[in-house]
């Protein structure tokens, strides 16, 4: 139940959890994993990174093996590094970087923020949405100013008539 197609799952008896074995499957991305995963084997694949949030639902995890993957250790690997540090530093021990060249064969746990580099990810700019929103705001401001000017002009005439 909930076992990824590319993996073998085994019920762990009374522990009420799953052993999810995705090792040696030539995976390039982490599959969607069942929340009751207790043991996760992802070693010997073609994983280069793990998307943020991919492992957050695995609260009952007791064992993870992720070694022998060509990890690309730039800023995109930061989620995995921090997740492993928070979960179990011993699981982080066997993960080594395959690229980029300056960190090749270095253990992921040894990398600092400077070595992970800066990813320049531009947020998508929705210019047309901003244009129409700004245009509506400007039109609203102009209409408000015209109404205020008209009200002031009318009140000035009223004051003149009252004084006469």
Buried (B, 14 or more C-beta within 10 A) or exposed (E): EEBBEEBEBEEBEEEEBBBBBBBEBEBEBBBEBBEBBBBBBBBBBEBBBBEEEBBEBBEEBBEBBBBBBEBBBBBBBBBBBEBBEEBBEEBBEBBBBBEEEEBEEEBBBEBEEEBBBEEEEEEEEEEEEEEEEEEEEEEEEEEEEEEEEEEEEEEEEEEEEEEE
